[in-house]
Amino acid sequence: MRSLKAIVLYLLLTTPGYAFAGEMVVEGALAEVSEQIGNLVHLKWDENRLAIDREHWKRVAGDKTEAEKEQDELDAMSDGGIPADIAEQRTVDGRLQFWAGSIAIHAFDAAFLRRAQEAEETLPFHIAHKKAAYVDEQGKQVSPDAPNALKFEKFIFDLLPAAKRPLVFEASEEDVFAPLKNAPGAAKDTPEYVRRLLLDQHRRWLRAAGAEVADGVDVEISPLFAPDEQGVVERIKPGTKFDATTYLKEE
């Protein structure tokens, strides 16, 4: 399958020595694929992905997906493919029936991907109504104000039903989900908005290490200095004070 070969870097996956592959949306500032690959290695599953509770989503996540369980098999659907009455179904305790929203962070066993790329129907087409520029009869380019074209897409999340041993991890939105989708000036998902989410995460890491960060002070942490909260705890001494904006980097 051509599209799947491209997605999973087919040339690498057919080279001996590559056992796992990770995938994430390029705009995910808080995405951490290596941790998911670690889970995959430890638990010996075909695929695992991160999900957050749809009930608490504070923003529209573009092509977000919903992981659902049906007839004891995991499956996924794009939000546009889920009827509203089904998307809002509740359990007896009031929780969403289909609660898990995928944030497009996946880890795959390479052997599973090699098997999947041999199956022609592994990834079905999805139809999306999009705005597409075109050239009119006078030879002028026209940028339409409303959707005027059908786009046929394939999504990596459709591999979920094909996995014999899939696993979905629930994660806190504030720790993993900061999509950068809009230009400066928009209400959300802008560079400034995402940077604030990243700095807030780093502030939580520093406080977990026992550091004191003054109000209004931003401390950004390079992944080379510490990739996660545990790394910060190991490198920052309790009681360390940050009174000025700082960038912690590997010396």
Order of alpha helices (4+ residues) and beta strands (2+ residues): alpha-alpha-beta-alpha-beta-beta-beta-alpha-beta-alpha-beta-beta-beta-beta-beta-alpha-alpha-beta-beta-alpha-beta-beta
